[in-house]
Amino acid sequence: MIRFTQRFFAIFILSFLGLCIGACSWGNIGSKNDKEVHIAIQPSAAFVPLYIAKEKGWIEEALKEYNIEVVWQEFESGPPMTDSLLAGDSDIGVIGDVPTVTVCAPGNNVSVIAIAAQAADSYAILVPFASKLHNASDLKGKKVATTYGSTAHNMIEKYLNTAGLSISDIELVNTTVGDTQAILEKGLVDAISIWEPNVTRLAGTGDIRILASGSECGLAGTNAIVALDKYGKNHPEVVTAILAQYKRAVDEIPKMDAATLTALADELKVTPNQMKRIISKFKYTLTITDEDIDALNDTICFLNDNKIFRKNYDISESVDRSFYKED
């Protein structure tokens, strides 16, 4: 049984149609002008290079010659970010696989312009430390919470499939990222499915443990960088410059200074040591490979099979490799 409110379902479907507007922002959403680029970001370790570029001011510096001001917009998760992109309030965003294939569906005029990172084990299913749940089959009939329609939701299905189970064999509870720890600790659910930095932060408390990680069930953990087609057409040099600074930050990670590491840890609400462990799970890149295409197409199948999505398409139709060329 899947349990979620009618209000949430309506909001989620409207996001597909581009009628909802994301509400949480560092900038002034809705007040764009041609001399601004609005970059949407979320507190996920998948996008550490973008946080580094932001902390260093590299993107602002690179865009001075184009007289473009950077407006940073922060969202809690992918679904509200897709709302903002579809409404035209964000120009570029960094998101997980589920929101990527949602926002880049045919007719939405949004394209995948690069891959931000791959990290299967940045997603995990967590349970209380003393829980008697130890494998996928133990989840049958249990309450499992996640953000409905997220990559973590996809992981639940893949993990259940390893035991011949499906989503219909559990009670799926929709929740926000901020509420997952509380409802697990209060015993309102038996398990939660979530992503980094939440996995490391919660599993590090001593009261919560990892039941399964993404690599155990075939989750790719593909995260993308997407952009509005209109913005890319009108400002290709800006998009290219932003990706160049992202790559600069990727190259910076192995030699990151202590001040930047601490700033990242503070941003994601973990300790510097936890930040190091989290980063080690990720392969940060920009190149869009055939494996990335296959993984995103697999996500489209997941959404269609669960009747979350009604567009069965090939993500390669919504890929634009023109903004980033490997050295």
C-alpha positions as CSV (number, residue, x, y, z in Angstrom):
1,M,0.0,0.0,0.0
2,I,1.3,3.4,-0.9
3,R,0.3,6.2,1.4
4,F,0.6,9.9,0.5
5,T,-1.6,12.9,0.7
6,Q,-3.8,14.1,-2.1
7,R,-2.2,17.5,-1.7
8,F,1.3,16.1,-2.3
9,F,0.2,14.1,-5.3
10,A,-1.4,17.2,-6.8
11,I,1.7,19.2,-6.3
12,F,3.9,16.5,-7.7
13,I,1.8,16.1,-10.9
14,L,1.7,19.9,-11.4
15,S,5.5,19.9,-11.3
16,F,5.5,17.7,-14.4
17,L,3.3,20.3,-16.1
18,G,5.5,23.2,-15.0
19,L,2.7,25.0,-13.1
20,C,4.3,25.0,-9.7
21,I,6.9,27.4,-8.5
22,G,9.7,26.4,-6.1
23,A,9.6,28.4,-2.9
24,C,13.0,28.2,-1.3
25,S,15.7,30.4,-2.7
26,W,18.8,32.4,-2.0
27,G,17.9,34.7,-4.8
28,N,14.7,36.5,-5.7
29,I,12.8,33.9,-7.8
30,G,10.5,35.6,-10.3
31,S,12.7,38.7,-10.7
32,K,15.1,37.5,-13.4
33,N,16.7,39.7,-16.0
34,D,18.9,39.0,-19.0
35,K,22.0,40.0,-17.0
36,E,21.5,37.2,-14.4
37,V,22.0,33.5,-14.4
38,H,20.0,31.6,-11.7
39,I,21.8,28.5,-10.5
40,A,19.7,26.0,-8.5
41,I,21.5,23.8,-6.0
42,Q,20.5,21.4,-3.2
43,P,22.4,20.2,-0.1
44,S,23.7,17.0,-1.6
45,A,27.3,15.8,-1.6
46,A,26.7,14.9,-5.2
47,F,27.3,18.6,-6.0
48,V,30.4,19.3,-3.9
49,P,32.2,20.8,-6.9
50,L,29.5,23.4,-7.3
51,Y,29.7,24.2,-3.6
52,I,33.4,24.6,-4.0
53,A,33.0,26.9,-7.0
54,K,30.5,28.9,-5.0
55,E,32.7,29.1,-1.9
56,K,35.6,30.3,-4.0
57,G,33.6,32.7,-6.1
58,W,35.0,31.2,-9.3
59,I,31.8,31.4,-11.3
60,E,31.1,35.0,-10.4
61,E,34.7,35.8,-11.4
62,A,34.4,33.9,-14.7
63,L,31.2,35.7,-15.6
64,K,32.4,39.2,-15.0
65,E,33.5,39.5,-18.7
66,Y,30.0,38.8,-19.8
67,N,28.5,41.2,-17.3
68,I,26.4,38.4,-15.8
69,E,25.4,38.3,-12.1
70,V,25.1,34.9,-10.4
71,V,21.9,34.3,-8.3
72,W,22.2,31.2,-6.2
73,Q,19.0,29.3,-5.4
74,E,18.9,26.5,-2.8
75,F,16.2,23.8,-2.6
76,E,15.8,20.9,-0.1
77,S,15.4,18.3,-2.9
78,G,14.9,17.7,-6.6
79,P,11.1,18.0,-7.0
80,P,10.9,21.7,-6.0
81,M,13.9,22.4,-8.2
82,T,12.2,20.9,-11.2
83,D,9.2,23.2,-10.5
84,S,11.6,26.2,-10.6
85,L,13.2,25.0,-13.8
86,L,9.9,24.3,-15.5
87,A,8.6,27.7,-14.5
88,G,11.7,29.3,-16.0
89,D,12.8,30.7,-12.6
90,S,16.1,28.7,-12.6
91,D,18.4,28.5,-15.6
92,I,20.8,25.7,-14.5
93,G,20.3,23.1,-11.9
94,V,22.1,20.1,-10.3
95,I,19.8,17.2,-9.6
96,G,19.5,13.4,-9.1
97,D,18.3,10.9,-11.7
98,V,14.5,11.0,-11.0
99,P,14.1,14.8,-11.2
100,T,16.5,14.8,-14.2
101,V,14.3,12.5,-16.3
102,T,11.2,14.4,-15.1
103,V,12.4,17.9,-16.0
104,C,14.1,16.8,-19.2
105,A,11.0,15.0,-20.7
106,P,10.1,16.0,-24.3
107,G,8.3,19.3,-24.5
108,N,9.8,20.7,-21.3
109,N,12.7,22.4,-23.2
110,V,15.3,21.4,-20.5
111,S,18.4,19.4,-21.4
112,V,21.1,17.4,-19.6
113,I,24.3,19.3,-20.3
114,A,26.7,17.3,-18.1
115,I,26.9,14.6,-15.4
116,A,27.6,16.0,-12.0
117,A,28.6,12.8,-10.3
118,Q,27.9,9.1,-10.0
119,A,27.7,7.4,-6.5
120,A,25.5,4.4,-5.9
121,D,26.5,4.2,-2.3
122,S,25.5,7.8,-1.6
123,Y,22.0,6.4,-1.3
124,A,21.0,4.0,1.5
125,I,18.1,2.4,3.5
126,L,18.5,3.1,7.2
127,V,16.9,1.4,10.2
128,P,17.2,1.7,14.0
129,F,20.4,0.1,15.3
130,A,18.4,-2.5,17.2
131,S,16.0,-3.3,14.4
132,K,15.4,-6.9,13.5
133,L,15.4,-6.0,9.8
134,H,18.5,-7.4,8.1
135,N,17.7,-8.1,4.5
136,A,15.2,-7.1,1.7
137,S,12.8,-9.9,2.5
138,D,12.4,-8.6,6.1
139,L,10.8,-5.4,4.7
140,K,7.7,-7.2,3.6
141,G,4.7,-5.6,5.3
142,K,6.8,-2.9,6.9
143,K,6.5,0.9,6.7
144,V,9.3,2.5,4.7
145,A,9.6,6.3,4.4
146,T,11.2,8.3,1.6
147,T,10.6,11.4,-0.6
148,Y,8.1,10.1,-3.1
149,G,9.4,10.2,-6.6
150,S,13.0,10.6,-5.6
151,T,16.1,8.5,-6.4
152,A,15.8,7.1,-2.8
153,H,12.3,5.9,-3.8
154,N,13.8,4.2,-6.8
155,M,16.3,2.5,-4.5
156,I,13.6,1.0,-2.3
157,E,12.0,-0.7,-5.3
158,K,15.4,-2.0,-6.6
159,Y,16.2,-3.4,-3.1
160,L,12.9,-5.1,-2.8
161,N,13.3,-6.6,-6.2
162,T,16.4,-8.4,-5.0
163,A,14.1,-10.5,-2.8
164,G,11.4,-10.9,-5.4
165,L,9.3,-8.2,-3.7
166,S,7.8,-5.0,-5.0
167,I,6.6,-1.6,-3.7
168,S,3.1,-3.2,-3.2
169,D,4.6,-5.5,-0.6
170,I,5.4,-2.6,1.8
171,E,3.6,0.5,3.1
172,L,5.4,3.4,1.4
173,V,5.2,6.6,3.5
174,N,6.0,9.9,1.8
175,T,8.0,12.4,3.8
176,T,10.4,15.3,3.5
177,V,14.1,14.9,4.0
178,G,14.0,17.0,7.1
179,D,11.4,14.7,8.8
180,T,13.0,11.3,8.1
181,Q,15.2,11.1,11.2
182,A,12.4,12.1,13.5
183,I,9.8,9.6,12.2
184,L,12.4,6.8,12.3
185,E,13.5,7.6,15.8
186,K,9.9,7.9,17.0
187,G,9.1,4.4,15.6
188,L,6.5,5.8,13.1
189,V,8.2,3.8,10.3
190,D,10.5,0.8,10.2
191,A,13.0,2.1,7.7
192,I,13.9,5.2,5.6
193,S,15.6,5.6,2.3
194,I,17.7,8.7,1.9
195,W,20.9,10.2,0.4
196,E,24.1,11.8,1.4
197,P,25.0,13.7,3.5
198,N,22.0,12.5,5.5
199,V,23.2,8.8,5.3
200,T,26.6,9.5,7.0
201,R,25.1,12.1,9.4
202,L,22.3,9.7,10.7
203,A,24.4,6.5,10.6
204,G,27.0,8.3,12.6
205,T,24.7,8.8,15.6
206,G,25.1,5.2,16.8
207,D,21.3,4.8,17.0
208,I,20.8,4.2,13.3
209,R,22.5,1.7,10.9
210,I,22.6,1.1,7.2
211,L,20.4,-1.8,6.0
212,A,21.5,-1.5,2.4
213,S,23.4,0.8,0.1
214,G,22.7,1.6,-3.6
215,S,25.4,-0.7,-5.0
216,E,23.8,-3.7,-3.4
217,C,20.7,-3.4,-5.6
218,G,22.0,-2.0,-8.9
219,L,21.3,1.7,-8.3
220,A,23.6,3.8,-10.5
221,G,23.4,7.0,-8.5
222,T,23.6,9.3,-11.6
223,N,23.3,13.0,-10.9
224,A,23.1,15.5,-13.7
225,I,23.6,19.1,-14.5
226,V,20.6,20.5,-16.5
227,A,19.9,23.8,-18.2
228,L,17.0,25.5,-19.9
229,D,17.3,25.2,-23.7
230,K,16.4,28.8,-24.1
231,Y,19.1,30.0,-21.7
232,G,21.7,27.8,-23.4
233,K,20.8,29.1,-26.8
234,N,20.9,32.7,-25.7
235,H,24.0,32.4,-23.5
236,P,26.1,29.5,-24.6
237,E,29.3,31.2,-23.4
238,V,27.8,31.5,-19.9
239,V,26.8,27.9,-19.7
240,T,30.3,26.8,-21.0
241,A,32.0,29.0,-18.4
242,I,30.0,27.6,-15.6
243,L,30.9,24.0,-16.6
244,A,34.5,25.0,-16.9
245,Q,34.5,26.2,-13.3
246,Y,32.7,23.1,-12.2
247,K,35.6,21.1,-13.8
248,R,38.0,23.4,-12.0
249,A,36.4,22.5,-8.7
250,V,36.5,18.8,-9.5
251,D,40.2,19.1,-10.0
252,E,40.5,21.0,-6.7
253,I,38.9,18.2,-4.6
254,P,42.1,16.1,-4.1
255,K,44.0,19.1,-2.9
256,M,41.2,20.9,-1.1
257,D,42.4,23.2,1.7
258,A,41.1,22.9,5.3
259,A,39.1,26.1,5.1
260,T,37.2,25.0,2.1
261,L,36.6,21.5,3.6
262,T,35.3,23.1,6.8
263,A,33.0,25.4,4.8
264,L,31.6,22.5,2.8
265,A,31.0,20.5,6.0
266,D,29.2,23.4,7.6
267,E,27.1,23.8,4.4
268,L,26.0,20.2,4.5
269,K,25.8,20.0,8.3
270,V,28.5,17.3,8.9
271,T,31.9,17.3,10.4
272,P,35.0,17.7,8.2
273,N,36.0,14.1,8.8
274,Q,32.5,13.0,7.7
275,M,32.8,15.3,4.7
276,K,35.9,13.4,3.6
277,R,34.2,10.0,3.9
278,I,31.2,11.2,2.0
279,I,33.3,12.7,-0.9
280,S,35.2,9.4,-1.2
281,K,31.9,7.8,-2.3
282,F,31.5,10.0,-5.4
283,K,33.0,10.0,-8.8
284,Y,32.8,13.6,-9.9
285,T,32.7,14.1,-13.7
286,L,31.1,16.1,-16.5
287,T,31.3,13.7,-19.4
288,I,28.0,12.1,-20.4
289,T,28.7,8.4,-21.1
290,D,26.6,5.6,-22.6
291,E,26.3,4.1,-19.1
292,D,24.8,7.4,-17.8
293,I,22.3,7.3,-20.6
294,D,21.4,3.7,-19.8
295,A,21.0,4.5,-16.1
296,L,18.7,7.5,-16.7
297,N,16.6,5.4,-19.1
298,D,16.3,2.8,-16.4
299,T,15.0,5.5,-14.1
300,I,12.4,6.5,-16.8
301,C,11.2,2.8,-16.7
302,F,10.9,3.0,-12.9
303,L,8.8,6.1,-13.0
304,N,6.5,4.6,-15.7
305,D,6.2,1.3,-14.0
306,N,5.0,3.1,-10.8
307,K,2.6,5.3,-12.7
308,I,4.5,8.4,-11.5
309,F,5.4,9.3,-15.0
310,R,3.5,8.9,-18.2
311,K,6.2,9.6,-20.8
312,N,8.3,6.7,-22.0
313,Y,11.1,8.3,-23.9
314,D,14.9,8.0,-24.5
315,I,16.8,10.5,-22.4
316,S,19.4,10.8,-25.2
317,E,16.7,12.9,-26.9
318,S,17.3,15.5,-24.2
319,V,21.1,15.6,-24.0
320,D,23.2,18.5,-25.2
321,R,26.9,17.8,-25.2
322,S,27.9,21.1,-26.9
323,F,28.7,23.0,-23.7
324,Y,31.4,20.7,-22.4
325,K,34.3,19.1,-24.3
326,E,36.8,16.9,-22.6
327,D,40.4,18.2,-22.7
